[in-house]
């Protein structure tokens, strides 16, 4: 069976692209609430619960909070003065979380994952903070779970550490579970590279500063260099084991267009970036300028004829 979209005759509503961007992480009831609100403008939780046959008023409030965190809705106080800035809502309390967990299985999954990663039961304030990453700040539950596991693997078993890492991830464009998984692979690769560079420096990788870690990431991810080029920079620096001295070397090579160790060690290393690299042919071109040299007409210097 093949389907195609029917022609619409005026019975349509505009749906912001934001809604489509969240389809991968939004629960089914969240999507229903978003479409209903866009069509009617109604945001009353009791009305939403009745019209959409939701399990409870808490489910409707959770959906509204999700879309407020995503940027589709805005929060305001009912009795606020005109033009007054909206205040941030109070975080969900333990009793509200307990009620919401009966209708949203993701809440229970988040708590179970965190308790497993932290290897201890969570306190009620920790549960409140954890759930609000999902409900109020609109992080995908899979992203929160992966972040909790990552932070715990680094020995930081606090919600403050999870909150900080989630903000860093969001700043780097990590939203979905798939993006979080790819980001974790990148973080693991960065850790390997930092260990390699710290080994060349003769220090522990824990001694690297944040600026040093960013510089190392730039060598590999921006300049496109590999371990061999980093090692060559260390060799050419001689006994000077200084990350920032190596950084200046690699930065200069990148500006000159030197991509490999062969380029660095060749005659082009001292040339400007605008010069072309020399390319030696694997085989002769076939043009022999000495061929038939005996029969070639000799060249004579032209002399001026004296004027009469």
MITOR-516372 format. One record per residue: z, y, x of N, C-alpha, C, CB in turn; residue in three letters. Coordinates in steps of 0.02 Angstrom, whole numbers, padded with zeros to 5 digits, always signed. Last residue first. Glycine has a CB too. Layout:
BEGIN
ZYXZYXZYXZYXALA/...
END
This chain:
BEGIN
-01929+02680+03753-01977+02713+03798-01973+02788+03789-02048+02688+03785UNK/-01773+02592+03755-01819+02638+03720-01864+02672+03771-01780+02692+03678UNK/-01750+02424+03800-01740+02496+03814-01793+02538+03780-01740+02509+03889UNK/-01694+02303+03687-01752+02328+03723-01743+02402+03736-01817+02315+03685UNK/-01544+02205+03702-01577+02264+03675-01636+02286+03718-01528+02321+03668UNK/-01548+02027+03689-01536+02089+03727-01573+02146+03696-01555+02081+03800UNK/-01466+01886+03628-01516+01937+03615-01497+02000+03653-01522+01951+03540UNK/-01441+01737+03712-01411+01800+03691-01466+01853+03684-01357+01823+03741UNK/-01506+01588+03647-01504+01640+03699-01475+01704+03670-01575+01653+03729UNK/-01492+01415+03622-01477+01482+03596-01473+01531+03654-01411+01482+03555UNK/-01619+01291+03627-01560+01325+03655-01552+01395+03626-01565+01329+03732UNK/-01658+01177+03503-01678+01238+03536-01617+01274+03563-01718+01283+03488UNK/-01626+01005+03530-01608+01065+03493-01627+01127+03534-01532+01066+03477UNK/-01644+00892+03601-01705+00921+03570-01690+00985+03532-01737+00870+03523UNK/-01517+00859+03641-01567+00872+03693-01628+00906+03663-01587+00807+03728UNK/-01445+00831+03523-01429+00893+03559-01482+00911+03610-01361+00887+03594UNK/-01448+00729+03431-01511+00764+03447-01498+00830+03484-01551+00778+03383UNK/-01276+00753+03391-01335+00713+03381-01398+00756+03393-01336+00681+03310UNK/-01165+00829+03393-01197+00817+03457-01261+00778+03451-01149+00781+03503UNK/-01114+00829+03263-01146+00891+03286-01178+00884+03355-01095+00948+03287UNK/-01124+00715+03144-01115+00717+03217-01151+00778+03244-01141+00651+03251UNK/-01055+00671+02999-01091+00728+03027-01076+00734+03102-01072+00794+02990UNK/-00970+00574+02958-01040+00556+02967-01082+00612+02994-01069+00533+02902UNK/-00833+00587+02949-00873+00614+02894-00946+00595+02898-00867+00690+02892UNK/-00731+00442+02989-00773+00500+03008-00816+00522+02950-00817+00483+03067UNK/-00583+00406+02889-00646+00385+02920-00686+00447+02938-00688+00338+02871UNK/-00472+00476+02850-00462+00407+02873-00524+00381+02908-00444+00362+02813UNK/-00452+00645+02903-00491+00593+02868-00475+00524+02896-00566+00608+02873UNK/-00308+00744+02884-00350+00705+02930-00385+00650+02891-00308+00675+02987UNK/-00273+00896+02825-00284+00829+02800-00332+00794+02848-00312+00830+02728UNK/-00154+01024+02832-00208+00989+02866-00213+00918+02840-00197+00989+02942UNK/-00124+01134+02695-00102+01079+02738-00161+01045+02769-00059+01029+02699UNK/-00156+01308+02697-00173+01241+02674-00146+01189+02723-00249+01234+02664UNK/-00036+01439+02672-00082+01402+02714-00095+01333+02685-00056+01396+02786UNK/+00062+01495+02596-00006+01503+02572-00057+01465+02614-00025+01575+02570UNK/+00182+01479+02659+00170+01436+02602+00098+01439+02578+00216+01454+02546UNK/+00153+01486+02838+00173+01512+02774+00154+01466+02717+00142+01581+02763UNK/+00207+01369+02964+00159+01412+02931+00186+01437+02865+00093+01375+02921UNK/+00287+01276+03023+00300+01345+03039+00253+01394+03006+00295+01354+03112UNK/+00237+01156+02974+00306+01174+02957+00319+01247+02972+00354+01131+02997UNK/+00115+01112+03012+00116+01161+02958+00186+01186+02943+00086+01131+02895UNK/+00123+01013+03108+00112+01082+03131+00117+01135+03076+00045+01087+03163UNK/+00256+00904+03046+00189+00921+03068+00183+00993+03088+00139+00904+03014UNK/+00379+00883+02991+00373+00870+03062+00304+00889+03089+00386+00797+03076UNK/+00354+00914+02857+00405+00951+02894+00396+00944+02969+00475+00928+02874UNK/+00258+00820+02819+00242+00892+02818+00290+00931+02861+00244+00918+02746UNK/+00334+00703+02833+00274+00712+02874+00254+00786+02877+00215+00670+02847UNK/+00427+00719+02733+00450+00722+02802+00392+00733+02849+00489+00658+02821UNK/+00351+00822+02603+00371+00759+02634+00397+00771+02704+00312+00710+02635UNK/+00323+00953+02560+00347+00904+02512+00375+00841+02543+00293+00887+02464UNK/+00317+01121+02578+00324+01059+02617+00358+01007+02574+00365+01072+02683UNK/+00303+01248+02528+00262+01195+02499+00265+01130+02538+00192+01216+02494UNK/+00385+01348+02566+00325+01338+02606+00280+01283+02580+00344+01324+02678UNK/+00491+01333+02478+00451+01394+02474+00385+01387+02512+00490+01453+02501UNK/+00543+01212+02526+00514+01214+02458+00470+01275+02451+00570+01215+02405UNK/+00591+01253+02651+00537+01202+02646+00504+01205+02578+00565+01132+02659UNK/+00692+01340+02610+00635+01365+02648+00577+01316+02644+00655+01376+02721UNK/+00779+01251+02547+00751+01306+02508+00689+01335+02543+00803+01361+02498UNK/+00815+01171+02654+00777+01141+02599+00745+01195+02555+00822+01096+02556UNK/+00887+01267+02730+00830+01232+02758+00785+01205+02702+00854+01174+02803UNK/+00989+01306+02643+00941+01357+02666+00878+01324+02695+00973+01403+02718UNK/+01057+01184+02632+01026+01213+02572+00974+01266+02592+01079+01245+02527UNK/+01109+01168+02758+01057+01122+02735+01021+01151+02675+01088+01053+02718UNK/+01202+01270+02745+01150+01275+02796+01092+01229+02780+01179+01259+02867UNK/+01281+01219+02646+01243+01279+02631+01191+01294+02684+01290+01338+02624UNK/+01340+01106+02707+01297+01098+02648+01254+01159+02636+01339+01083+02586UNK/+01345+01071+02873+01364+01122+02825+01315+01119+02766+01363+01194+02857UNK/+01357+01020+03019+01364+00986+02955+01391+01036+02904+01411+00924+02961UNK/+01272+01038+03155+01300+01083+03105+01300+01048+03036+01260+01149+03102UNK/+01206+00961+03246+01277+00948+03237+01309+00990+03182+01313+00959+03302UNK/+01051+00974+03158+01088+00954+03217+01162+00941+03202+01082+01006+03271UNK/+00965+01006+03062+01022+01051+03069+01064+01034+03130+01065+01049+03007UNK/+00879+00900+03064+00856+00962+03095+00912+01014+03102+00799+00992+03054UNK/+00959+00807+02994+00939+00794+03064+00919+00859+03098+00880+00744+03066UNK/+00970+00865+02869+01031+00853+02908+01015+00842+02981+01069+00794+02880UNK/+00837+00862+02831+00870+00927+02838+00934+00920+02879+00887+00956+02769UNK/+00822+00724+02824+00784+00761+02874+00814+00830+02885+00709+00767+02853UNK/+00902+00695+02713+00922+00669+02779+00886+00707+02835+00908+00593+02784UNK/+00824+00756+02616+00892+00781+02628+00916+00758+02696+00939+00756+02572UNK/+00711+00675+02624+00705+00746+02641+00774+00777+02654+00670+00785+02585UNK/+00763+00552+02584+00733+00559+02651+00728+00632+02671+00663+00526+02652UNK/+00804+00569+02452+00855+00560+02503+00827+00572+02573+00885+00490+02499UNK/+00686+00695+02391+00721+00631+02388+00772+00627+02445+00672+00572+02392UNK/+00645+00841+02290+00653+00805+02353+00692+00740+02342+00690+00849+02405UNK/+00621+00931+02187+00587+00866+02185+00594+00826+02249+00515+00876+02170UNK/+00677+01053+02162+00631+01048+02218+00592+00982+02218+00668+01056+02284UNK/+00749+01010+02046+00705+01069+02045+00654+01065+02101+00747+01134+02052UNK/+00817+00891+02074+00788+00901+02008+00741+00960+02003+00843+00910+01958UNK/+00859+00893+02212+00825+00835+02183+00786+00852+02119+00875+00780+02168UNK/+00913+01020+02234+00869+00988+02284+00827+00934+02253+00911+00960+02342UNK/+00995+01039+02121+00934+01079+02128+00886+01048+02179+00951+01151+02149UNK/+01102+00954+02149+01060+00939+02091+00994+00977+02096+01096+00958+02026UNK/+01153+01025+02258+01126+00958+02268+01081+00939+02210+01183+00906+02275UNK/+01198+01141+02193+01146+01146+02245+01113+01078+02256+01176+01172+02311UNK/+01297+01090+02110+01238+01120+02080+01181+01126+02130+01255+01190+02051UNK/+01388+01050+02208+01358+00999+02164+01296+01026+02130+01409+00976+02111UNK/+01423+01175+02262+01390+01125+02303+01355+01072+02261+01439+01092+02350UNK/+01488+01233+02153+01426+01263+02179+01387+01214+02222+01442+01325+02219UNK/+01598+01148+02144+01551+01151+02088+01484+01180+02111+01580+01192+02030UNK/+01619+01062+02304+01635+01114+02255+01583+01111+02198+01635+01185+02288UNK/+01673+00905+02364+01617+00949+02347+01638+01000+02295+01556+00908+02322UNK/+01775+00817+02376+01783+00881+02411+01725+00929+02397+01788+00869+02486UNK/+01738+00700+02318+01785+00742+02281+01795+00810+02313+01851+00706+02274UNK/+01665+00635+02415+01627+00672+02363+01673+00715+02320+01589+00623+02319UNK/+01730+00664+02579+01733+00628+02515+01696+00669+02462+01806+00615+02494UNK/+01617+00688+02720+01674+00706+02679+01674+00662+02616+01672+00781+02660UNK/+01503+00685+02797+01564+00655+02824+01626+00675+02786+01571+00675+02896UNK/+01380+00721+02756+01424+00775+02779+01488+00748+02811+01442+00820+02720UNK/+01331+00600+02715+01298+00633+02772+01343+00688+02800+01230+00662+02750UNK/+01418+00581+02606+01419+00534+02662+01387+00563+02724+01384+00469+02642UNK/+01377+00683+02524+01444+00688+02552+01453+00639+02610+01498+00675+02499UNK/+01252+00630+02489+01256+00692+02528+01325+00699+02560+01242+00753+02483UNK/+01291+00515+02417+01247+00509+02475+01254+00571+02520+01174+00500+02453UNK/+01368+00568+02314+01399+00522+02361+01358+00516+02425+01409+00452+02329UNK/+01269+00641+02248+01325+00676+02278+01362+00633+02329+01374+00700+02224UNK/+01189+00536+02203+01162+00583+02252+01218+00622+02286+01113+00631+02217UNK/+01277+00475+02111+01251+00437+02169+01225+00484+02223+01194+00389+02146UNK/+01292+00580+02020+01351+00556+02057+01329+00516+02118+01396+00512+02011UNK/+01164+00589+01968+01191+00645+02007+01251+00623+02049+01211+00703+01961UNK/+01161+00469+01898+01115+00479+01954+01139+00536+01998+01044+00493+01929UNK/+01257+00496+01801+01268+00440+01847+01224+00447+01908+01255+00373+01812UNK/+01194+00601+01735+01257+00614+01768+01273+00559+01818+01314+00619+01717UNK/+01084+00533+01681+01073+00586+01730+01137+00600+01769+01047+00650+01696UNK/+01150+00450+01592+01112+00420+01646+01098+00471+01701+01045+00391+01619UNK/+01201+00548+01507+01248+00507+01545+01212+00472+01603+01282+00455+01500UNK/+01083+00593+01449+01121+00639+01491+01171+00600+01534+01159+00690+01446UNK/+01045+00483+01373+01002+00504+01429+01040+00550+01476+00939+00539+01403UNK/+01151+00487+01281+01142+00428+01323+01099+00445+01384+01110+00371+01283UNK/+01128+00610+01219+01190+00600+01256+01184+00540+01303+01248+00589+01207UNK/+01006+00586+01158+01009+00636+01210+01073+00628+01252+01007+00707+01180UNK/+01050+00490+01065+00999+00472+01115+01000+00522+01173+00930+00470+01082UNK/+01139+00565+00987+01164+00509+01027+01115+00488+01081+01180+00451+00982UNK/+01099+00743+01001+01098+00677+00970+01127+00624+01016+01027+00658+00951UNK/+01123+00852+01092+01146+00853+01023+01152+00783+00994+01098+00895+00980UNK/+01112+00946+01233+01129+00878+01210+01157+00882+01140+01179+00843+01259UNK/+01086+01066+01297+01039+01042+01246+01053+00972+01221+00971+01045+01273UNK/+01180+01116+01379+01123+01084+01412+01076+01052+01361+01148+01032+01461UNK/+01277+01156+01289+01242+01208+01327+01181+01180+01362+01290+01240+01378UNK/+01324+01031+01252+01286+01070+01203+01247+01126+01238+01333+01100+01150UNK/+01391+00994+01371+01333+00955+01347+01291+00996+01299+01357+00890+01313UNK/+01493+01089+01372+01445+01087+01427+01382+01050+01405+01476+01052+01490UNK/+01560+01053+01256+01531+01120+01260+01479+01123+01316+01585+01172+01272UNK/+01604+00925+01293+01557+00932+01237+01523+01001+01238+01594+00921+01170UNK/+01695+00958+01394+01634+00921+01411+01582+00927+01356+01649+00847+01425UNK/+01797+01023+01321+01761+01058+01375+01695+01024+01390+01804+01062+01439UNK/+01839+00918+01236+01813+00981+01208+01772+01018+01260+01869+01025+01183UNK/+01888+00826+01329+01831+00808+01287+01798+00871+01259+01854+00761+01229UNK/+01996+00897+01381+01942+00878+01426+01879+00860+01386+01963+00820+01471UNK/+02073+00907+01264+02050+00967+01297+01992+00953+01343+02107+01000+01335UNK/+02106+00778+01238+02057+00808+01195+02031+00874+01223+02086+00819+01125UNK/+02119+00671+01383+02145+00724+01340+02089+00751+01297+02179+00780+01381UNK/+02106+00589+01504+02116+00562+01437+02152+00613+01392+02157+00498+01440UNK/+02016+00571+01636+02040+00629+01597+02047+00608+01524+01992+00690+01604UNK/+01955+00475+01714+02028+00482+01718+02057+00540+01680+02048+00488+01788UNK/+01826+00452+01692+01841+00497+01748+01915+00513+01752+01801+00561+01741UNK/+01826+00382+01575+01807+00346+01636+01820+00387+01699+01734+00326+01633UNK/+01853+00483+01483+01906+00435+01499+01890+00397+01563+01915+00386+01441UNK/+01728+00544+01479+01786+00582+01504+01842+00535+01524+01811+00633+01450UNK/+01652+00439+01422+01636+00466+01488+01696+00502+01519+01576+00514+01484UNK/+01712+00420+01297+01711+00364+01345+01697+00390+01416+01658+00313+01325UNK/+01687+00546+01241+01756+00523+01249+01759+00467+01302+01784+00497+01182UNK/+01547+00545+01239+01582+00594+01279+01654+00573+01292+01581+00663+01245UNK/+01521+00443+01148+01498+00436+01218+01534+00485+01263+01423+00448+01222UNK/+01579+00501+01033+01603+00437+01059+01584+00428+01133+01576+00380+01018UNK/+01501+00617+01015+01574+00623+01027+01601+00559+01059+01611+00638+00961UNK/+01377+00559+00991+01385+00602+01049+01459+00609+01066+01355+00672+01035UNK/+01401+00493+00871+01384+00453+00930+01393+00494+00994+01312+00428+00926UNK/+01424+00603+00785+01479+00557+00801+01464+00514+00863+01493+00512+00742UNK/+01364+00762+00836+01348+00696+00811+01404+00648+00830+01279+00671+00840UNK/+01458+00907+00793+01434+00861+00845+01418+00794+00814+01486+00853+00903UNK/+01508+01006+00706+01443+00974+00693+01415+00936+00752+01394+01026+00672UNK/+01630+01064+00701+01585+01087+00754+01517+01053+00753+01618+01077+00821UNK/+01688+00998+00588+01681+01071+00590+01631+01095+00641+01748+01102+00605UNK/+01669+00856+00606+01665+00888+00540+01651+00962+00544+01729+00876+00502UNK/+01674+00828+00747+01622+00801+00704+01613+00842+00639+01638+00728+00686UNK/+01784+00894+00793+01723+00897+00833+01664+00878+00789+01727+00850+00895UNK/+01879+00853+00701+01848+00918+00690+01789+00931+00737+01900+00972+00699UNK/+01922+00733+00753+01882+00732+00692+01847+00798+00681+01925+00714+00632UNK/+01995+00780+00867+01938+00734+00873+01892+00737+00813+01962+00663+00883UNK/+02098+00856+00810+02050+00887+00855+01987+00845+00861+02081+00897+00925UNK/+02165+00756+00735+02138+00815+00702+02084+00849+00745+02194+00865+00687UNK/+02203+00670+00838+02156+00646+00787+02124+00705+00751+02192+00600+00736UNK/+02294+00753+00904+02234+00730+00939+02181+00705+00890+02251+00674+00989UNK/+02394+00769+00805+02355+00827+00828+02291+00807+00865+02397+00871+00873UNK/+02436+00629+00799+02404+00662+00742+02366+00725+00763+02456+00679+00689UNK/+02390+00539+00949+02437+00575+00907+02400+00608+00849+02474+00629+00950UNK/+02319+00378+00973+02312+00450+00972+02368+00480+00929+02243+00470+00944UNK/+02373+00242+01077+02364+00272+01010+02358+00348+01016+02423+00253+00963UNK/+02272+00198+01221+02336+00215+01190+02323+00243+01121+02376+00267+01234UNK/+02153+00202+01293+02200+00145+01301+02269+00162+01275+02204+00125+01375UNK/+02051+00288+01277+02112+00315+01307+02165+00261+01320+02141+00368+01261UNK/+01959+00201+01217+01942+00233+01280+02005+00259+01315+01893+00290+01268UNK/+02028+00165+01099+02007+00113+01146+01993+00144+01215+01944+00077+01120UNK/+02043+00288+01039+02103+00250+01057+02087+00194+01106+02136+00221+00994UNK/+01908+00322+01019+01950+00362+01063+02012+00325+01085+01970+00427+01029UNK/+01867+00223+00928+01834+00229+00993+01878+00267+01042+01767+00265+00986UNK/+01949+00249+00818+01954+00184+00852+01924+00188+00922+01917+00130+00812UNK/+01904+00378+00783+01974+00368+00803+01982+00303+00842+02020+00367+00741UNK/+01769+00352+00750+01786+00400+00803+01857+00387+00829+01780+00471+00777UNK/+01785+00263+00643+01752+00240+00704+01768+00286+00762+01676+00236+00694UNK/+01843+00344+00546+01881+00288+00573+01851+00263+00638+01884+00231+00522UNK/+01733+00430+00528+01798+00456+00550+01840+00401+00580+01834+00490+00492UNK/+01632+00352+00477+01625+00378+00545+01691+00405+00572+01572+00433+00547UNK/+01656+00324+00344+01675+00274+00394+01670+00299+00466+01632+00213+00387UNK/+01715+00421+00225+01670+00429+00282+01691+00380+00337+01671+00503+00308UNK/+01812+00388+00133+01743+00397+00109+01692+00404+00165+01740+00459+00064UNK/+01926+00375+00204+01913+00324+00153+01843+00330+00125+01964+00330+00097UNK/+01936+00486+00282+01916+00424+00316+01901+00369+00266+01970+00401+00363UNK/+01988+00585+00199+01916+00585+00213+01893+00519+00244+01899+00642+00260UNK/+02124+00552+00202+02088+00548+00139+02012+00544+00152+02104+00609+00095UNK/+02153+00575+00337+02166+00509+00308+02128+00499+00243+02241+00499+00296UNK/+02122+00710+00345+02083+00662+00384+02091+00592+00355+02104+00662+00457UNK/+02222+00764+00265+02151+00772+00245+02107+00723+00281+02128+00844+00259UNK/+02333+00730+00341+02327+00703+00274+02255+00709+00248+02374+00739+00226UNK/+02309+00805+00458+02311+00732+00461+02302+00701+00392+02378+00708+00491UNK/+02191+00939+00423+02257+00911+00437+02254+00835+00436+02309+00936+00386UNK/+02057+01024+00497+02079+00974+00449+02147+00946+00471+02027+00917+00443UNK/+02086+01195+00546+02064+01126+00560+02091+01079+00506+02088+01103+00629UNK/+02042+01335+00445+02094+01296+00479+02069+01225+00490+02160+01295+00437UNK/+01893+01427+00482+01936+01388+00438+01988+01350+00478+01894+01339+00396UNK/+01882+01592+00548+01870+01520+00557+01917+01480+00514+01878+01501+00632UNK/+01835+01726+00440+01882+01694+00486+01867+01620+00491+01954+01706+00463UNK/+01704+01846+00437+01735+01785+00412+01781+01755+00465+01682+01734+00392UNK/+01730+02023+00439+01707+01964+00475+01741+01901+00447+01721+01971+00550UNK/+01691+02124+00299+01742+02095+00343+01716+02031+00375+01807+02082+00303UNK/+01602+02170+00207+01587+02183+00277+01638+02154+00325+01583+02255+00288UNK/+01725+02188+00082+01654+02189+00100+01644+02207+00173+01615+02239+00056UNK/+01873+02086+00108+01841+02151+00094+01768+02149+00114+01878+02209+00131UNK/+01902+01926+00035+01891+01968+00093+01857+02033+00072+01849+01932+00146UNK/+01931+01827-00055+01959+01894-00068+01949+01942-00010+02032+01888-00084UNK/+01868+01715+00001+01850+01737-00067+01873+01808-00082+01880+01690-00118UNK/+01804+01721+00164+01863+01719+00122+01845+01748+00053+01922+01759+00154UNK/+01669+01619+00222+01699+01684+00207+01759+01673+00162+01647+01731+00174UNK/+01544+01539+00324+01609+01538+00291+01633+01610+00277+01661+01501+00335UNK/+01376+01492+00295+01424+01534+00329+01489+01535+00288+01397+01607+00338UNK/+01257+01361+00328+01302+01398+00285+01347+01443+00327+01344+01351+00241UNK/+01187+01319+00440+01151+01327+00377+01192+01370+00328+01135+01259+00346UNK/+01256+01290+00556+01225+01356+00550+01186+01367+00486+01180+01366+00607UNK/+01334+01181+00577+01265+01177+00602+01229+01244+00597+01227+01124+00562UNK/+01451+01217+00515+01452+01209+00588+01382+01208+00617+01489+01147+00607UNK/+01404+01211+00385+01428+01275+00412+01430+01273+00488+01499+01291+00384UNK/+01375+01078+00373+01319+01125+00374+01340+01195+00394+01287+01127+00305UNK/+01508+01026+00379+01457+01004+00427+01400+01055+00431+01428+00935+00406UNK/+01568+01085+00268+01592+01103+00335+01541+01084+00389+01659+01069+00349UNK/+01498+01019+00168+01492+01092+00174+01514+01116+00243+01533+01127+00119UNK/+01544+00888+00192+01472+00904+00199+01462+00979+00207+01433+00879+00138UNK/+01680+00903+00165+01659+00881+00232+01586+00898+00244+01670+00805+00240UNK/+01675+00936+00030+01701+00986+00078+01681+00968+00149+01776+00991+00072UNK/+01627+00814-00021+01588+00876-00029+01610+00929+00021+01594+00902-00101UNK/+01734+00732+00014+01668+00717+00040+01623+00779+00035+01635+00659+00002UNK/+01838+00786-00062+01842+00790+00011+01774+00777+00043+01894+00741+00038UNK/+01806+00748-00189+01798+00818-00172+01798+00828-00097+01852+00861-00205UNK/+01723+00588-00179+01781+00631-00187+01763+00703-00170+01840+00607-00144UNK/+01598+00527-00188+01658+00487-00198+01719+00530-00211+01671+00444-00137UNK/+01473+00609-00291+01505+00595-00227+01572+00560-00240+01516+00660-00186UNK/+01378+00645-00388+01414+00581-00393+01443+00561-00325+01367+00526-00419UNK/+01323+00768-00392+01293+00721-00344+01327+00653-00344+01296+00750-00274UNK/+01401+00833-00489+01329+00828-00498+01296+00776-00453+01297+00896-00485UNK/+01535+00819-00441+01516+00795-00507+01441+00784-00513+01539+00844-00560UNK/+01530+00875-00312+01555+00807-00321+01532+00778-00388+01631+00806-00315UNK/+01486+01005-00340+01445+00960-00299+01465+00888-00310+01452+00978-00224UNK/+01596+01051-00412+01531+01047-00445+01484+01000-00407+01499+01117-00451UNK/+01693+01045-00312+01703+01006-00373+01636+00997-00410+01755+01038-00419UNK/+01643+01136-00212+01651+01064-00198+01657+01021-00261+01711+01054-00155UNK/+01518+01253-00235+01583+01233-00260+01592+01158-00250+01592+01252-00334UNK/+01397+01304-00204+01435+01275-00149+01506+01256-00170+01438+01324-00090UNK/+01233+01329-00262+01302+01312-00280+01337+01279-00220+01304+01264-00341UNK/+01101+01348-00243+01145+01398-00216+01218+01385-00230+01127+01465-00244UNK/+01003+01256-00282+01043+01289-00334+01085+01348-00308+01089+01239-00365UNK/+00931+01212-00170+00897+01217-00234+00936+01259-00285+00885+01149-00263UNK/+01023+01211-00066+00962+01250-00059+00927+01261-00126+00914+01215-00010UNK/+01116+01121-00121+01136+01190-00110+01074+01235-00103+01180+01196-00047UNK/+01039+01003-00119+01066+01029-00182+01084+01103-00176+01128+00989-00204UNK/+01014+00985+00016+00958+00996-00030+00981+01026-00096+00921+00930-00043UNK/+01147+00967+00063+01105+01021+00088+01048+01036+00040+01077+01003+00157UNK/+01189+00851-00006+01223+00915-00019+01179+00973+00004+01291+00917+00017UNK/+01102+00757+00050+01101+00769-00022+01133+00837-00038+01138+00714-00059UNK/+01144+00762+00183+01075+00782+00166+01070+00798+00092+01025+00726+00184UNK/+01274+00711+00171+01263+00778+00198+01194+00805+00179+01271+00778+00275UNK/+01255+00582+00127+01283+00630+00080+01276+00702+00105+01356+00614+00066UNK/+01204+00524+00245+01162+00528+00185+01189+00580+00136+01158+00460+00151UNK/+01244+00622+00393+01254+00566+00347+01213+00578+00284+01329+00558+00331UNK/+01145+00680+00529+01179+00694+00465+01186+00630+00425+01140+00747+00425UNK/+01068+00651+00637+01141+00644+00645+01178+00653+00580+01166+00693+00696UNK/+00935+00668+00606+00953+00610+00647+01028+00599+00652+00925+00619+00715UNK/+00928+00787+00537+00920+00725+00500+00942+00664+00540+00848+00716+00478UNK/+00930+00910+00598+00993+00873+00594+00988+00807+00557+01045+00916+00560UNK/+00805+00963+00586+00829+00951+00655+00894+00911+00655+00840+01016+00691UNK/+00795+00985+00450+00757+00930+00479+00782+00913+00549+00683+00948+00482UNK/+00877+01098+00440+00895+01037+00405+00859+00977+00435+00878+01043+00330UNK/+00806+01193+00514+00872+01171+00537+00892+01105+00504+00925+01224+00524UNK/+00699+01232+00440+00687+01182+00493+00753+01154+00519+00647+01214+00550UNK/+00742+01248+00266+00742+01272+00335+00730+01215+00385+00808+01307+00351UNK/+00638+01230+00131+00690+01194+00168+00688+01217+00240+00682+01117+00163UNK/+00597+01307-00022+00591+01307+00051+00651+01272+00082+00586+01379+00078UNK/+00545+01205-00160+00594+01251-00131+00585+01250-00056+00667+01232-00151UNK/+00431+01186-00299+00454+01172-00231+00506+01223-00211+00394+01172-00182UNK/+00338+01185-00409+00406+01159-00414+00433+01140-00346+00408+01098-00461UNK/+00204+01224-00396+00255+01275-00403+00326+01250-00405+00242+01314-00463UNK/+00144+01093-00392+00121+01147-00437+00178+01196-00450+00095+01118-00504UNK/+00082+00989-00262+00136+01022-00296+00110+01081-00336+00189+01046-00245UNK/+00000+00834-00248-00007+00906-00251+00051+00937-00290-00074+00926-00282UNK/+00079+00703-00154+00048+00730-00214+00044+00806-00210+00086+00709-00277UNK/+00043+00622-00003+00083+00673-00036+00045+00701-00096+00101+00729+00013UNK/+00011+00445-00008-00005+00512+00013+00034+00562-00029-00081+00525+00007UNK/+00014+00274+00046+00040+00331+00007+00013+00396+00034+00116+00331+00007UNK/-00044+00111+00027-00049+00173+00064-00026+00230+00018-00122+00186+00090UNK/+00000-00059+00042+00000+00000+00000+00000+00062+00044+00061+00000-00048UNK/
END
